[in-house]
């Protein structure tokens, strides 16, 4: 084996550990130098000596006689390292060749340099110095030129920059002057157009008012002439004459759309116009739904029976709310075998026997309203037997059925498709009754339980044990409900909750809402005194909340509202009601305008710390449609700011003492699409606001000027001549109004439905009764204004020392009035 370089590591380690190379080296050197006659015996003696001395003291020349040891230089500790391939770190022959080559080259280079210095003659030292001086002069001149050029370049650059700035400044001044000229021209043109528009409106107003008065005089002077009232009044209101038009020439689809908005009484009256109109009112599609509740005071049993017999195949919806009918008449409902919706609420004559006939003949009913009737457990037994597809059921204020009746709902096929259930006022239901409902109607999604003081947390717990699909709950008038109810409802995916007048609900319930109801969209927690700013903070993470009503939660302030608006909920909120949250101020309104870009309805009623500064923030919410600022500290300046919004349709300013006619006029000029205005209990307002409304806000549908004693008949005459779409009018406490005002209302406001005229001393009882033929609901009283109106029967402000006299005049309140042609309808 010539070398162990390629041997295994184990073999190499063996050689190193047992000193094999050193032993072989010593023996071989001894034999080569000594040359014994008997080499084997020599080797045996040397090996014995090595064993006696030990391997640690082994040297390469210990087997050589001292007198014959060679005098050579030691290159390594052993000469056999290379032989056995164990010299990993020693100088190899290749390295020795490289070293010798490098040494020879180095030596050659040294001798060559020495030869060159001796052979080449020395150069003159003055020539390099002169050359260096010339280069130095050139370099110095170059540095000097560069220095001068840099200074010159900086100067030219500064001059150009200065010139550029001057030109830019001149351009800016030119553009500024140009913009000023354009804005001045635009402002002049806008003022001219605004003035022109106001002049046109005033001219149109004067023209229409003149025609109105001329027609009024014509009516007074020619009472004996039979003039069609509808044609006369339409001519009064319009500047240009409208030619006659036959409605029967319209497409059938358009006729159906028009007549679908009419009530039963109006439909019958239209059928009495002529044969063409009669044929239009006899279309089958118009009789799919019949509402007898609108004529409940004049309708006869005979007419009900004949109507149901004639349209029995078309009727899908019937409404008998509040109708007092005989049992035989109610049985005629069984003729309508395709009936899907039936409302017999508030029918005192409805009995279990009547319901038996109806249920046996009308199995397809989906909606059934039995609220405030005398039904018992017998009717409850009929519901699961016949109404297999029933989805909506109202048993509100039905107190004659018991828990056992609720147990009947599970008989037969049961009411397992029931989605909506109303148990308001059913105080006789116990915890067991709610458990029976859960066993029978596990698919309930909408639950309403109002006016039920016996409702407790255990009742709700028993109900939701099996009703896990509930999405909306309404508990108004349930004072014993607490935070535990929200914990019990945690198994349901609530989308809408409504509580009112509960003092046991605290901020803890909103923690359950945040954790368990991430998809909730409507929250109504009105008059819950236990709620604080912490509640709003818990609601801020909700991403689907669109409606929040915390009215009368008096402990809520700016800090809570700001924390609420910092969350993602602010971008989704559409309706916000914070009425009577008296601790709110202007600070939270800044955050409101910044975050709520989609807010449509805002109520800040009686937030007395709000000022005109809050209005500057509110006007920046361009999506707003309705604002309630009643009872706030807003002034005329605030109304002028609010007029810039131009998209408001509803505005309430009740009990705002700082506003005057000037502020209302400025607001009306910028709010021509206004539909609802409430300025009640602002005694400082006069006829000027009515004139402004008649000129600019002709689309007004609801107006409340109650408690405004300065309003007179002349102003109401202008209102009647212009505002033809008025549906609701409240003039309570307007002590200067007389019977003439009612005559104007009758002629001009044909669409009026609700009229309130409490404490109007100059309006006679006879005139009030005449108005019953026109409106559906009327409130009238000829008594003096009460002391909380702030003025006496003459309109003079009351003093603190003045005694308040009790009311002496009797009040007359007429609700749900009928029309003048009741006898025709009954016939």
Secondary structure, DSSP 8 states (H G I E B T S, - for coil): ----TTS-HHHHHHHHHTTHHHHHHHHHHHHHHH--SSHHHHHHHHHHHHHHH-STT--TTTTS-GGG------SSS-SSTTTTT--TTS--HHHHHHHHHHHHHHHHHHHHHHHHHHHS----HHHHHHHHHHHHHHHHHHHHHHHHHHHHHHHHHHHHHHHHHHHHHHHHHHHHHHHHHHHHHHHHHHHHHHHHHHHHHHHHHHHHHHHHHHHHHHHHHTTTS---HHHHHHHHH-SS------GGGS-HHHHHHHHTTS-HHHHHHHHTT-HHHHHHHT-GGGGSEEE-GGGTTT--HHHHHHHHHHTTTT--EEE-TT----HHHHHGGGG-TT--EEE-TT-TT--HHHHHHHHHH-TT--EEE-TTS---HHHHHHHHHH-TT--EEE-TT--S--HHHHHGGGSTT-STT--EEE-TT-TT--HHHHHHHHHH-TT--EEE--S-TT--HHHHHHHHTT-TT--EEEEES-TT--HHHHHHGGGS---EEEEES-SS--THHHHHHHHH-TT--EEEEET-TT--HHHHHHHTT-SS--EEE-TT-TT-BHHHHHHHHTSGGGGT--EEE-TT-TB--HHHHHHHHHH-TT--EEE-TT-TT--HHHHHHHTT-TT--EEE-TTS---HHHHHHHTT-----EEE-TT-TT--HHHHHHHHHH-TT--EEE-TT-TT--HHHHHHHHHH-TT--EEE-TT-TT--HHHHHHHHHH-TT--EEE-TT-TT--HHHHHHHHHH-TT--EEEETT-TTS-HHHHHHGGGT-SEEEEE-S---GGGSB-TTS-B--TTS------S-EEEE-S---TTHHHHH-
